Amino acid sequence: MISSVRYWFLIALVVAVYIAGMFVTLFENDSAQFAVMAMRMVQENDFFTLIKGTEEYLDKPHMHYWLAALSYKIFGIHDWAYRLPGILVTLLGAYSCYGLGKLLYNNDIGKFSALIFMTAQTIVLSNIDVRTDAVLTGFTILSIWQLVRYLETGKLVAIVLGAFAAGMAFSTKGQIALVVIGVSLLCHLAYTRKWKSLLNWKVLVALLVFAITIAPMLYAYYLQFDLHPEKVIRGKSNRSGIFFIFWEQSFERLSGEGVGKNSSDYFFFFHTFLWVFLPWTILALIAYWRRIKTFFRLRFQYKPQYEFLTLGGITILFFIISFAQFKLPHYMNILIPLYSILSASYLHSLYRYSKHSAIKFILGVQYAVLSVVFIFVLLVCFHVFKFEKLHCYFILMALLAVITYFCLKREAYYMRIITLSVYSSLLLNGVMNTHFYPSLLKYQAGSTMAERIREANIPVDQVYKVSNRHTWGLDFYNKKPVAILSMNELQEKHDVWIYASDEELEKMENNGFHWHDKITVDQFRITRLQLKFLNPYTRPKVLNRVHLVYLD
């Protein structure tokens, strides 16, 4: 269906985009926050305690931070070292999409599943704005693949690998991993009627492997929380870390208790899906609808050429997360492998059964998506953040010329769909990772100030702040969390630098503090973009300022 040369060339380009994003400054809040939490583990040689700023951290298990800390131990404390485990597990997730797609269908669908997964917008984004979801998604789909492989073949190694991956996923973000794995497997079992596979001694071995895998995380929770009932977490004492991760965590997310409520919109994840699965969104929606019609027509009778794992898993899980009172776009990431396999199978069926009208329609949609990406890229490079170097224009024009060539090249429609869709993702994210994000992050005060501190040779142990305001970017790039001083403590300090906002400087001035040296940088909440910021003519109106002042 697609030549090996072109397939691996496209894969190589996607990996190159991932690598380009590795060296971009970390985003506040979550990426930089998690990077600092892992950094503290290494610096304080304490791998069992999770601290967020000055507070004990209960929300998420330890695996993501352990993997980042291990990377720091090997490569040093760098932003790319923090991102490396997430990228590697994402590649493992892509291989697992291939394996599961091949197992459920055939080799071609497996290959397309991996390619769609790697180029889905939210997956590319998760490898630059790295949170726990990159690790969670990779291990979850690995577990599903291996456990389905066990159900189909009965191999011990498959169920052992599946149990290990489930343990890693659970140790990364808790119950949601087991819910996704469990629902997907139940859908497969319900459709194939292979329930007898569960009545086997190998299942007991898998449970043992799972228990051993999650044991370090449970022990860490036990040390930090269960042994210290006096600790007050979110206004409550007697918090059991083990009980939290097995029971309370997901219910708090669903109800909004503890973490707060940010959305009661039951269609939040539907309109979120419209962008997180770009450039494949329309293909996925059509594939989902066509598969539903097929199963209702067949009255859910088992047919070997079909599978219910992806459709059932997506439907049930989408319904569950839509009722959560706390929602964020990246919560969709864990479902992207299922969408990828479903979309790949539908695309392959169009090719196999020569459904030319449907193929032409989808190709037209992909041309429209590519056109929007073209326009967006030109706006970014020629208006939002103009190129500053001449060679950037030549590189961009060369890329656009190559893509235009493939747009005009006469070849099979399905081949154009695959190639142009991948090029849409590559063009968009290549420009984002190499130009847009680096330009945008100049307006992230913490990381920018850390650069100014290095340039001025200011000792980082002399930098303080006067509030509980989080400073993750400054903490990470100084390689030292900024200590807090009260106004009374500040009276006794000399030869120090204070990192402060306009309001905090005004408060210091009202308390009788004076300074002579001051470094000022721009600040904008870069993860909450708005048109006034993206327009360079109105950008100064929405910028804040953050300062570093010297008190002698």
NUNUKOL-674681 format. One line per field, with one value per residue (C-alpha): x, y, z; residue number from 1; residue in one letter. Coordinates in steps of 0.5 Angstrom, whole numbers. Layout:
% NUNUKOL-674681
px <- c(X,...)
py <- c(Y,...)
pz <- c(Z,...)
i <- c(NUM,...)
aa <- c(a,...)
% end
This chain:
% NUNUKOL-674681
px <- c(0,6,13,18,22,17,14,21,23,16,18,25,22,17,23,27,21,21,28,28,23,27,32,27,26,21,14,11,7,7,13,18,14,15,22,24,21,25,31,30,30,37,40,37,38,31,27,21,19,15,15,11,15,14,8,8,5,0,-4,0,5,12,14,15,19,23,25,26,31,34,36,39,43,46,46,46,40,38,31,33,34,28,24,28,24,17,20,23,16,12,16,15,8,8,11,6,0,4,4,-4,-6,-2,-5,-12,-12,-5,2,-1,-6,-1,4,-1,-3,4,4,-2,-1,6,3,-3,-2,-3,2,7,5,6,13,15,11,12,8,6,1,7,9,2,0,6,6,-2,-2,4,0,-6,-2,1,-5,-9,-3,-4,-11,-10,-4,-4,4,7,12,6,2,8,10,3,2,9,7,0,4,9,2,-1,5,5,-2,-6,-13,-14,-9,-12,-19,-17,-13,-19,-25,-21,-20,-27,-29,-25,-27,-34,-34,-29,-32,-25,-27,-23,-17,-18,-18,-11,-5,-1,-6,-4,3,1,-2,4,8,4,4,12,12,8,11,16,11,6,12,14,7,7,14,11,4,2,7,6,-2,0,1,-5,-6,-11,-14,-14,-10,-9,-8,-6,-2,-4,-11,-11,-8,-12,-19,-19,-15,-20,-26,-23,-22,-29,-32,-28,-27,-20,-17,-23,-28,-26,-31,-38,-39,-40,-38,-31,-28,-31,-29,-22,-22,-23,-16,-12,-13,-11,-9,-13,-20,-25,-22,-23,-30,-32,-28,-32,-39,-38,-36,-42,-46,-43,-43,-51,-52,-49,-52,-45,-44,-37,-34,-26,-25,-27,-25,-29,-23,-22,-29,-32,-26,-27,-34,-34,-28,-30,-37,-33,-29,-34,-37,-31,-32,-24,-22,-16,-14,-9,-13,-15,-8,-9,-15,-10,-8,-15,-17,-10,-12,-19,-17,-12,-17,-22,-17,-14,-21,-22,-16,-18,-25,-23,-29,-26,-32,-30,-23,-24,-28,-22,-17,-21,-21,-14,-12,-16,-13,-6,-8,-10,-3,0,-4,-2,5,6,2,7,13,12,7,7,14,18,24,30,35,35,37,30,26,30,29,21,21,24,20,13,16,17,10,7,11,7,1,1,4,0,0,-6,-11,-10,-2,-4,-8,-2,3,0,-3,4,7,1,3,11,10,6,10,17,15,13,19,24,21,15,16,23,20,14,19,23,16,17,20,23,27,29,31,35,39,40,43,48,50,51,55,50,50,44,44,44,37,31,23,18,12,9,9,11,18,19,23,27,28,30,35,38,38,36,29,29,28,23,24,19,19,22,27,29,31,37,39,45,48,42,38,30,26,19,13,11,6,12,17,11,10,18,18,13,17,23,27,31,35,40,41,35,34,27,24,17,12,6,3,5,0,-6,-5,-9,-10,-8,-1,0,-1,6,2,-2,3,6,-1,-2,5,7,14,18,24,31,33,40,39,46)
py <- c(0,5,3,2,7,13,10,10,17,20,16,19,26,26,23,29,34,31,32,39,40,37,43,48,52,48,51,53,51,43,41,46,44,37,38,41,36,31,35,36,28,28,34,32,24,23,19,17,24,29,36,41,48,48,43,35,33,27,28,23,17,17,14,20,23,17,16,24,23,17,21,27,22,19,26,31,36,39,40,35,30,31,30,24,19,21,21,14,12,15,11,5,7,8,1,-2,1,-2,-9,-8,-6,-12,-17,-14,-13,-14,-11,-5,-3,-3,1,6,6,8,13,16,16,19,25,27,34,32,27,31,37,32,31,38,40,34,32,25,23,21,16,14,13,9,4,4,2,-3,-7,-7,-10,-15,-17,-18,-22,-27,-27,-29,-34,-36,-34,-33,-27,-23,-23,-22,-16,-13,-14,-10,-5,-4,-3,2,6,5,8,14,17,12,9,12,7,1,3,4,-2,-6,-3,-4,-12,-13,-10,-15,-21,-19,-19,-25,-29,-32,-31,-38,-35,-32,-38,-40,-40,-35,-30,-31,-30,-23,-21,-22,-18,-13,-12,-13,-7,-2,-4,1,7,4,4,11,13,9,13,20,20,13,14,21,22,29,32,36,35,40,41,34,30,23,22,15,15,8,9,15,12,6,9,17,20,18,20,27,28,26,30,36,35,37,39,44,44,47,45,42,42,35,36,39,33,33,40,38,32,37,39,34,29,34,32,26,29,28,21,19,21,18,12,12,13,8,2,4,3,-4,-7,-5,-8,-14,-14,-15,-22,-24,-23,-25,-19,-14,-12,-9,-7,0,2,0,2,9,10,7,11,18,17,16,22,27,27,29,36,37,37,38,37,32,27,25,23,16,15,17,10,7,12,11,4,5,11,6,0,5,8,1,-1,5,2,-5,-4,1,6,12,17,17,17,23,26,25,27,34,35,33,39,43,42,43,49,52,50,53,60,59,58,64,68,66,67,73,77,74,72,75,71,75,71,71,63,62,64,60,54,55,56,50,46,49,47,40,39,43,38,32,36,36,29,24,18,14,18,14,15,22,22,19,23,30,29,27,33,37,35,36,43,45,42,43,51,51,47,51,58,59,56,59,66,65,63,69,72,67,71,65,62,68,71,65,67,74,71,67,73,77,72,73,67,63,62,69,70,70,71,74,70,63,65,59,60,54,56,60,54,49,54,56,49,51,52,60,60,65,70,74,82,81,76,80,86,82,80,83,82,79,79,79,76,80,82,90,89,85,91,96,92,92,99,101,97,101,97,101,98,101,95,92,87,87,82,81,76,73,66,63,57,61,65,70,74,81,77,74,81,84,91,90,85,90,92,85,84,84,85,81,84,82,87,88,89,91)
pz <- c(0,1,0,5,3,4,10,14,11,14,20,20,19,25,29,27,29,36,37,35,40,45,46,47,53,58,59,65,69,69,64,68,75,74,72,78,82,79,80,87,88,85,88,95,94,96,91,95,97,92,93,89,91,99,99,100,93,93,86,82,83,82,76,71,76,77,70,69,75,72,66,70,73,66,62,67,69,62,59,54,59,62,56,53,57,55,48,48,51,46,41,45,44,37,36,40,36,30,34,36,29,26,31,30,23,18,18,13,18,24,20,19,26,28,23,25,33,32,28,32,34,42,41,38,43,49,47,48,53,57,63,65,59,55,59,61,54,52,57,57,49,50,56,52,46,50,54,47,45,51,49,42,43,50,51,58,56,53,59,63,59,59,67,67,63,66,73,70,67,74,77,73,73,77,76,69,66,69,67,60,60,63,59,52,54,56,50,46,51,50,42,41,47,49,57,58,57,64,67,67,72,68,70,77,75,71,78,81,76,77,84,84,79,83,90,89,88,94,98,97,98,105,107,105,107,111,116,117,119,122,115,112,105,102,108,111,115,116,108,106,100,98,99,95,89,89,91,92,86,80,84,86,78,77,82,82,90,92,85,84,78,71,67,67,59,57,50,52,50,43,41,44,40,33,34,39,33,27,22,22,25,20,18,25,26,19,21,28,25,19,25,29,23,21,28,29,22,24,31,34,32,32,25,25,20,25,32,38,42,39,38,45,48,45,46,54,56,52,56,63,62,59,66,70,73,72,65,61,53,55,58,51,50,53,48,42,40,40,35,31,30,28,23,20,19,16,11,9,8,3,-1,-1,-3,-8,-5,-10,-8,0,-2,-6,0,5,0,-1,7,8,2,6,13,9,6,13,16,10,12,19,18,14,19,24,20,17,22,29,30,24,22,24,19,12,11,15,9,4,9,9,2,0,5,2,-5,-3,0,-6,-11,-7,-8,-15,-16,-20,-15,-12,-8,-2,-2,-3,4,8,5,5,12,15,11,15,22,20,17,23,28,25,25,32,35,31,31,34,41,42,40,45,50,50,54,60,65,69,64,61,67,69,62,64,71,68,63,69,73,79,84,84,92,93,89,93,92,97,96,95,87,83,79,76,70,74,79,73,69,76,78,85,87,89,97,100,105,109,109,116,114,108,113,116,109,105,98,96,89,89,84,84,80,80,86,90,88,91,97,98,97,102,107,106,101,96,90,85,80,77,71,68,63,60,62,59,61,54,55,55,48,46,39,43,44,38,34,35,35,41,44,49,52,55,57,65,67,72,76,79,84,88,95,98)
i <- c(1,2,3,4,5,6,7,8,9,10,11,12,13,14,15,16,17,18,19,20,21,22,23,24,25,26,27,28,29,30,31,32,33,34,35,36,37,38,39,40,41,42,43,44,45,46,47,48,49,50,51,52,53,54,55,56,57,58,59,60,61,62,63,64,65,66,67,68,69,70,71,72,73,74,75,76,77,78,79,80,81,82,83,84,85,86,87,88,89,90,91,92,93,94,95,96,97,98,99,100,101,102,103,104,105,106,107,108,109,110,111,112,113,114,115,116,117,118,119,120,121,122,123,124,125,126,127,128,129,130,131,132,133,134,135,136,137,138,139,140,141,142,143,144,145,146,147,148,149,150,151,152,153,154,155,156,157,158,159,160,161,162,163,164,165,166,167,168,169,170,171,172,173,174,175,176,177,178,179,180,181,182,183,184,185,186,187,188,189,190,191,192,193,194,195,196,197,198,199,200,201,202,203,204,205,206,207,208,209,210,211,212,213,214,215,216,217,218,219,220,221,222,223,224,225,226,227,228,229,230,231,232,233,234,235,236,237,238,239,240,241,242,243,244,245,246,247,248,249,250,251,252,253,254,255,256,257,258,259,260,261,262,263,264,265,266,267,268,269,270,271,272,273,274,275,276,277,278,279,280,281,282,283,284,285,286,287,288,289,290,291,292,293,294,295,296,297,298,299,300,301,302,303,304,305,306,307,308,309,310,311,312,313,314,315,316,317,318,319,320,321,322,323,324,325,326,327,328,329,330,331,332,333,334,335,336,337,338,339,340,341,342,343,344,345,346,347,348,349,350,351,352,353,354,355,356,357,358,359,360,361,362,363,364,365,366,367,368,369,370,371,372,373,374,375,376,377,378,379,380,381,382,383,384,385,386,387,388,389,390,391,392,393,394,395,396,397,398,399,400,401,402,403,404,405,406,407,408,409,410,411,412,413,414,415,416,417,418,419,420,421,422,423,424,425,426,427,428,429,430,431,432,433,434,435,436,437,438,439,440,441,442,443,444,445,446,447,448,449,450,451,452,453,454,455,456,457,458,459,460,461,462,463,464,465,466,467,468,469,470,471,472,473,474,475,476,477,478,479,480,481,482,483,484,485,486,487,488,489,490,491,492,493,494,495,496,497,498,499,500,501,502,503,504,505,506,507,508,509,510,511,512,513,514,515,516,517,518,519,520,521,522,523,524,525,526,527,528,529,530,531,532,533,534,535,536,537,538,539,540,541,542,543,544,545,546,547,548,549,550,551,552)
aa <- c(m,i,s,s,v,r,y,w,f,l,i,a,l,v,v,a,v,y,i,a,g,m,f,v,t,l,f,e,n,d,s,a,q,f,a,v,m,a,m,r,m,v,q,e,n,d,f,f,t,l,i,k,g,t,e,e,y,l,d,k,p,h,m,h,y,w,l,a,a,l,s,y,k,i,f,g,i,h,d,w,a,y,r,l,p,g,i,l,v,t,l,l,g,a,y,s,c,y,g,l,g,k,l,l,y,n,n,d,i,g,k,f,s,a,l,i,f,m,t,a,q,t,i,v,l,s,n,i,d,v,r,t,d,a,v,l,t,g,f,t,i,l,s,i,w,q,l,v,r,y,l,e,t,g,k,l,v,a,i,v,l,g,a,f,a,a,g,m,a,f,s,t,k,g,q,i,a,l,v,v,i,g,v,s,l,l,c,h,l,a,y,t,r,k,w,k,s,l,l,n,w,k,v,l,v,a,l,l,v,f,a,i,t,i,a,p,m,l,y,a,y,y,l,q,f,d,l,h,p,e,k,v,i,r,g,k,s,n,r,s,g,i,f,f,i,f,w,e,q,s,f,e,r,l,s,g,e,g,v,g,k,n,s,s,d,y,f,f,f,f,h,t,f,l,w,v,f,l,p,w,t,i,l,a,l,i,a,y,w,r,r,i,k,t,f,f,r,l,r,f,q,y,k,p,q,y,e,f,l,t,l,g,g,i,t,i,l,f,f,i,i,s,f,a,q,f,k,l,p,h,y,m,n,i,l,i,p,l,y,s,i,l,s,a,s,y,l,h,s,l,y,r,y,s,k,h,s,a,i,k,f,i,l,g,v,q,y,a,v,l,s,v,v,f,i,f,v,l,l,v,c,f,h,v,f,k,f,e,k,l,h,c,y,f,i,l,m,a,l,l,a,v,i,t,y,f,c,l,k,r,e,a,y,y,m,r,i,i,t,l,s,v,y,s,s,l,l,l,n,g,v,m,n,t,h,f,y,p,s,l,l,k,y,q,a,g,s,t,m,a,e,r,i,r,e,a,n,i,p,v,d,q,v,y,k,v,s,n,r,h,t,w,g,l,d,f,y,n,k,k,p,v,a,i,l,s,m,n,e,l,q,e,k,h,d,v,w,i,y,a,s,d,e,e,l,e,k,m,e,n,n,g,f,h,w,h,d,k,i,t,v,d,q,f,r,i,t,r,l,q,l,k,f,l,n,p,y,t,r,p,k,v,l,n,r,v,h,l,v,y,l,d)
% end
